[in-house]
């Protein structure tokens, strides 16, 4: 196992280098000006532009720019094009909000997706199974941004629910309980919108694997012994149906981080996703390079974690 992990880590470092290289060149090819004042401002002298280019390595060839930017990133010297603040502290400020949002979404995905899938499998071919399947396919097909806008319009029109930001701006709370509830409301709505698609997908995974497990010989043997249906369902069938969940763990967190770009932008949520959106709009290349590097590292780490967990839950798998 240790040899496998070391080998995968070495491969991951190579893949991380390739991904960061490709993403850097794609970012530099995007249209727009990296100057915070634009290309056509007549008040900016050529001397100022040249100094700006030199400071941010824009006067160097692309391969040289990549080496210098990655060197600044790993030494903590990389600064934003927009406000010249260090990139890593700037991302660290937004990271807790994004992690909180994603943690809440993951809890919702597994907290509702697994029971719905189990219930659908236990009612296989009957009305509850059909209803859950229809709802799952509907929410899988719905675009996240469209659903978010529907939620915003509906809540603004029919309910006084705080939506934008991390807390109500300028609100005077009478006590800590009201302040906490305000934070929970601001977190709950985007978390639910982010989790809807994941709940639908996970319920379909569990339903399919549970339906397959319930048709196995050992399930018929357990029922023939007179074991209660609840014990057969949760102890025997569910235990052999968690492998798709383990595989999905490797992709769930990076997928949520990618999806949070849209959700955080719509709800004005101050997280990494909104920071990435602002960086795209402002052509803040150092922020974009760093965020792409972080997401790529999460994808590779998630894949490694999924492989290790897969071996842990399935004794038939042996990592050599």
C-alpha positions in Angstrom: 0.0 0.0 0.0 2.8 2.5 0.9 4.6 1.7 -2.3 1.4 2.3 -4.3 0.8 5.7 -2.6 4.4 6.8 -3.2 4.2 5.8 -6.8 0.9 7.6 -7.3 2.3 10.7 -5.6 5.2 10.8 -8.0 2.8 10.4 -10.9 0.6 13.1 -9.5 3.4 15.6 -9.3 4.2 15.0 -13.0 0.5 15.4 -13.9 0.3 18.6 -11.8 3.2 20.1 -13.7 1.6 19.3 -17.0 -1.8 20.6 -16.0 -0.4 23.8 -14.6 1.6 24.4 -17.7 -1.4 23.9 -20.0 -3.7 26.0 -17.9 -1.1 28.8 -17.8 -0.8 29.0 -21.6 -4.6 28.9 -22.0 -4.9 31.8 -19.5 -2.4 33.9 -21.4 -4.3 33.3 -24.6 -7.6 34.7 -23.3 -8.6 38.0 -24.9 -8.3 41.2 -22.8 -5.6 43.3 -21.3 -3.7 42.4 -18.1 -3.3 46.1 -17.3 -5.7 47.3 -14.5 -6.2 50.5 -16.5 -6.8 48.8 -19.9 -4.9 49.2 -23.1 -6.4 52.4 -24.5 -6.1 54.8 -21.5 -4.2 57.9 -22.9 -3.2 59.0 -19.4 -0.9 56.1 -18.9 2.6 56.7 -20.2 4.7 54.1 -21.9 7.2 54.2 -19.1 4.5 53.2 -16.6 3.4 50.3 -18.9 7.0 49.1 -19.2 7.5 49.2 -15.5 4.3 47.3 -15.0 5.3 44.7 -17.5 8.7 44.2 -15.9 7.2 43.9 -12.4 4.8 41.1 -13.4 7.2 39.4 -15.9 4.9 40.3 -18.9 8.0 41.4 -20.9 9.4 37.9 -20.8 8.7 35.0 -23.3 5.8 32.8 -22.2 8.0 29.9 -21.1 10.0 32.3 -19.0 6.8 33.8 -17.5 5.7 30.4 -16.5 8.9 29.6 -14.7 9.0 33.0 -12.9 5.3 32.8 -11.9 5.6 29.3 -10.5 8.7 30.3 -8.7 7.0 33.2 -7.1 4.0 31.0 -6.2 6.1 28.4 -4.3 8.2 31.1 -2.6 5.1 33.1 -1.5 6.1 36.2 -3.6 3.3 36.0 -6.2 1.1 39.1 -6.1 -2.2 40.0 -7.7 -2.2 42.2 -10.8 -5.2 44.1 -9.5 -4.1 45.4 -6.0 -0.6 43.9 -5.7 -1.5 41.9 -2.6 0.1 38.5 -2.1 -2.0 35.8 -3.8 -1.8 33.2 -1.1 -3.1 35.3 1.7 -5.8 36.6 -0.6 -7.0 33.1 -1.4 -6.6 32.1 2.3 -9.1 34.8 3.2 -11.7 33.3 0.9 -10.9 29.6 1.6 -12.9 29.2 4.9 -16.1 30.4 3.4 -15.8 28.1 0.4 -14.8 25.1 2.6 -17.9 25.8 4.8 -20.2 26.0 1.8 -18.8 22.8 0.3 -18.9 20.9 3.6 -22.5 21.8 4.0 -23.2 20.7 0.4 -21.4 17.4 0.9 -23.4 16.7 4.0 -26.6 17.4 2.2 -25.5 15.3 -0.8 -24.8 12.2 1.3 -27.4 12.9 4.0 -30.2 12.9 1.5 -28.8 11.0 -1.6 -28.0 7.8 0.3 -31.4 7.4 2.1 -33.3 8.3 -1.1 -31.4 5.7 -3.1 -31.9 3.0 -0.5 -35.6 3.8 -0.3 -36.0 3.7 -4.1 -34.2 0.3 -4.3 -36.4 -1.1 -1.5 -39.5 -0.1 -3.5 -38.0 -1.2 -6.9 -40.5 -0.9 -9.7 -43.2 0.6 -7.6 -44.6 4.2 -7.4 -42.0 5.6 -4.9 -39.1 4.3 -7.0 -40.6 5.8 -10.1 -41.2 9.2 -8.4 -37.7 9.3 -7.0 -36.2 8.3 -10.4 -38.2 11.0 -12.2 -37.2 13.7 -9.7 -33.5 12.6 -9.9 -33.4 12.8 -13.7 -35.1 16.2 -13.6 -32.7 17.7 -11.2 -29.7 16.2 -13.0 -30.8 17.8 -16.2 -31.5 21.3 -14.6 -28.6 23.7 -15.1 -27.3 24.9 -11.7 -27.2 28.6 -12.6 -30.8 28.4 -13.9 -32.0 26.7 -10.7 -30.1 29.3 -8.6 -31.8 32.2 -10.4 -35.2 30.5 -9.9 -34.5 30.2 -6.2 -33.4 33.8 -5.9 -36.5 35.1 -7.7 -38.8 32.9 -5.8 -37.4 33.7 -2.3 -37.2 37.5 -3.1 -40.8 37.5 -4.3 -42.5 35.2 -1.8 -40.3 35.1 1.3 -38.0 37.4 3.3 -35.0 35.2 3.3 -31.4 36.7 3.3 -29.7 35.6 0.1 -26.6 37.7 -0.8 -23.2 37.6 0.9 -22.1 35.8 4.1 -24.2 37.9 6.5 -26.8 40.8 6.3 -24.9 44.0 5.6 -25.4 46.6 8.3 -27.8 44.5 10.4 -28.0 45.1 14.1 -28.6 41.8 15.9 -30.0 41.7 19.4 -28.0 38.7 20.4 -25.6 36.0 19.1 -28.4 33.7 18.3 -29.8 36.0 15.7 -26.4 36.6 14.2 -25.8 32.8 13.9 -29.2 32.3 12.3 -28.5 35.0 9.9 -25.2 33.2 8.9 -27.1 29.9 8.6 -29.7 31.4 6.2 -26.9 32.9 4.0 -25.2 29.5 3.9 -28.2 27.3 3.6 -29.7 28.6 0.4 -26.5 28.4 -1.8 -25.6 25.1 -0.1 -29.0 23.5 -1.0 -28.8 24.8 -4.6 -25.3 23.3 -5.0 -26.3 20.0 -3.4 -29.5 19.3 -5.5 -27.6 17.9 -8.5 -25.3 15.8 -6.3 -28.2 14.4 -4.3 -29.9 13.3 -7.5 -26.7 11.6 -8.8 -25.9 9.9 -5.5 -29.4 8.6 -5.2 -29.2 7.0 -8.7 -25.8 5.4 -7.8 -27.1 3.9 -4.6 -30.4 2.8 -6.2 -28.5 1.0 -9.0 -26.0 -0.8 -6.7 -28.6 -1.6 -4.1 -30.9 -3.1 -6.7 -28.1 -5.3 -8.0 -27.1 -6.4 -4.4 -30.7 -7.2 -3.5 -30.8 -9.8 -6.3 -27.7 -11.7 -5.1 -27.8 -15.1 -3.6 -26.6 -14.1 -0.2 -29.5 -11.7 0.1 -32.0 -14.5 -0.6 -30.2 -16.7 1.9 -30.4 -14.0 4.6 -34.1 -13.6 3.9 -34.6 -17.3 4.0 -33.0 -17.4 7.5 -35.8 -15.1 8.6 -33.7 -11.9 9.1 -35.8 -8.7 9.2 -35.9 -6.7 6.0 -34.3 -3.7 7.7 -31.3 -5.8 8.7 -31.0 -7.3 5.3 -31.2 -3.9 3.6 -28.9 -1.9 5.8 -26.3 -4.5 7.0 -26.0 -6.8 4.0 -27.0 -5.0 0.9 -25.8 -1.5 1.8 -22.4 -2.7 2.8 -21.7 -4.0 -0.7 -23.2 -0.9 -2.4 -20.9 1.8 -1.1 -18.2 1.4 -3.7 -19.7 3.9 -6.2 -19.8 6.4 -3.3 -16.1 5.9 -2.6 -15.3 6.4 -6.3 -17.4 9.6 -6.3 -15.6 11.1 -3.3 -12.5 11.6 -5.5 -14.5 13.9 -7.8 -17.1 15.4 -5.5 -14.9 18.1 -3.8 -13.3 19.4 -7.1 -16.7 19.3 -8.8 -18.2 21.4 -6.0 -15.4 23.8 -6.1 -15.9 24.2 -9.8 -19.6 24.6 -9.4 -19.2 27.1 -6.6 -17.8 29.6 -9.1 -21.4 30.0 -10.5 -23.3 29.7 -7.2 -21.0 32.1 -5.3 -21.2 34.6 -8.1 -25.0 34.5 -8.2 -25.4 34.7 -4.4 -22.4 37.2 -4.0 -20.9 34.7 -1.6 -17.3 35.7 -0.6 -15.5 32.5 -1.4 -12.8 31.2 -3.8 -15.4 30.7 -6.6 -16.3 34.4 -6.6 -12.6 35.3 -6.3 -12.0 33.2 -9.5 -14.9 34.9 -11.3 -13.5 38.3 -10.3 -10.1 37.3 -11.5 -11.4 36.3 -14.9 -13.2 39.6 -15.3 -10.2 41.6 -14.3 -7.6 39.4 -16.1 -5.8 38.8 -12.8 -3.5 36.1 -14.2 -1.6 35.3 -10.9 -4.9 34.6 -9.1 -6.2 32.4 -12.0 -2.9 30.4 -12.2 -3.0 29.8 -8.4 -6.6 28.8 -8.4 -6.2 26.4 -11.3 -3.2 24.9 -9.5 -5.2 24.4 -6.3 -8.1 22.7 -8.2 -5.8 20.4 -10.1 -4.1 19.4 -6.9 -7.5 18.7 -5.3 -8.5 16.5 -8.3 -5.3 14.4 -8.1 -5.5 14.2 -4.3 -9.2 13.1 -4.6 -8.3 10.4 -7.1 -5.6 9.0 -4.8 -8.0 9.1 -1.8 -10.7 7.3 -3.8 -8.2 4.5 -4.8 -7.1 4.0 -1.2 -10.7 4.1 0.2 -11.8 1.7 -2.5 -9.2 -0.9 -1.3 -10.3 -0.3 2.3 -14.0 -1.0 1.7 -13.6 -3.8 -0.8 -11.3 -6.6 0.4 -11.3 -8.1 -3.2 -9.2 -5.1 -4.3 -5.5 -5.4 -3.8 -3.1 -2.6 -4.6 0.2 -4.0 -5.8 
